[in-house]
Amino acid sequence: MSSSAPALSRRDRALLLVLCGTIFLEGIDIAMLAVAVPSIRADLGLSTGTAAWVVSGYVLGYAGFTLLGGRAADLLGRRRMFLGWLTVFLLFSGVGGFATEGWTLITARFVTGVAAAFMTPAAMSIITTSYEEGPPRNKALLVFAGTAAGGFSLGLVIGGLLTQLGWRWVFFAPVILAGALLLAAVRVLPRSAADTPPVRGPGGFDPAGAATAAGAMLLLAYGIVRLEHGGSGWGLTAGAFAAGLLLVWLFTVVERRSKAPLVRLGILRRAATVRAGLGALLFVGSFFGFQFVLTLYLQELRGWSALETAFALVIIGIDAVLAPTLTPRLVDRFGTTRVILGGFVLATVSYGMFLPVGLDWSYAAMFPTLILTGTAFALAYGPLTIAATDGVAPEEQGLAGGLLATATQFGSAVGISAVTAVYGIAAAGGDGSPADTLAAFRTALVVPVVMVVLGAVITATGLRGGRPAAPPASPASPARQGVESIAP
């Protein structure tokens, strides 16, 4: 950050700490479960399909309701949505820890995903409405983004350690952290106008829009998750996509006719917001797709344990250090567009370096790719968040955050499903030997490379703007009043 950027006050830092704690909670929750699934499957005697749905259930809940969650924060109150859904997250994490049947675990993960879909956009919109646009907000968003990725990276290691004690701790640990965050959030979260009853007048909500949006997102997310099955059950996959697209069309019809639309369709004409969303989808998709293939390579082909793999990948979490320290300085000097483009270019180089991976590569040979991947994430993800929310009216910040979160969730699902499908197709033509398996991994690694190249093109040709402009500081600005209005 430049020296002219005002330092965050003590109250600002307390608020940011709570919000970052929530996104950290989400990150470690996802990562710990990914490590624990094999142990859960063995202990509960789950089939392969049921075990897969333990992970996919969360994705469906998150991707299906994030858009609705973002708008609900604007309409029903950011503080109310944050506290309420953090409580739901806590309760159903506990349900997962006590589960003895696969269906209970899947249900718990689905509801936890829905809770995250409402909680995360609320947290982001609290940031964008509580910190002044410009350097203060940019710094807060970059810290928030870095904490999210750091939570995921550390969650791999924490998950490996907790799984050694018993996989149920992977669910109970988030309960403890969520409880601590809930107690702190009650004190430091600012109130918005929507948090004070009456919430909305008659006709102020759009139930038809909410139903069609949730239905469309659920069906499209389900179709994407099913892509990993390749040609198996293609009719069901195609049907899910067709029904989802039909509901998207119906949603646009409903919103055009609604007096109080859930989503003001005009926001989709903001090139910066839309292109940032597409960039986030492609970048996050490439990141998760690459990490998924890398994990399979280390565990299935090289025979590394889950804990060894987690420690090997923890270096990717360097973005948690770089995002709040280096990235703000780069954004202040070069602007969001150039920094985002730099992240995409660095990711292209990083994934490209791993394409010739061999059967006996040492960790030293992999290390440059791992550290460059973490650095690329630090450069791209936070600035994409800034680009998606800059210039959006305060009453639509939740919607903007919801659109971005929807894009990232769909991106992770697309990335993992695409590399899984490509790997399956490539492996089907081999004899199962290590050499053929390695060739299939190399083929699947092309997917993240293609995704980041497309993202770089979108960034270079679409996102505009150089150095972010900070509005004049005003002690009476609405943003500062939002921070000052602290709940008892």
Secondary structure, 3 states (H helix, E strand, C coil): CCCCCCCCCHHHHHHHHHHHHHHHHHHHHHHHHHHHHHHHHHHHCCCHHHHHHHHHHHHHHHHHHHHHHHHHHHHHCHHHHHHHHHHHHHHHHHHHHHCCCHHHHHHHHHHHHHHHHHHHHHHHHHHHHHCCCCHHHHHHHHHHHHHHHHHHHHHHHHHHHHHHHCCCHHHHHHHHHHHHHHHHHHHHCECCHHHCCCCCCCCCCCHHHHHHHHHHHHHHHHHHHHHHHCCCCHHHHHHHHHHHHHHHHHHHHHHHHCCCCCCCHHHHHCHHHHHHHHHHHHHHHHHHHHHHHHHHHHHHHCCCCHHHHHHHHHHHHHHHHHHHHHHHHHHHHHCHHHHHHHHHHHHHHHHHHHCCCCCCCCHHHHHHHHHHHHHHHHHHHHHHHHHHHCCCCHHHHHHHHHHHHHHHHHHHHHHHHHHHHHHHHHHHCCCCCHHHHHHHHHHHCHHHHHHHHHHHHHHHHCCCCCCCCCCCCCCCCHHHHHHHCECC
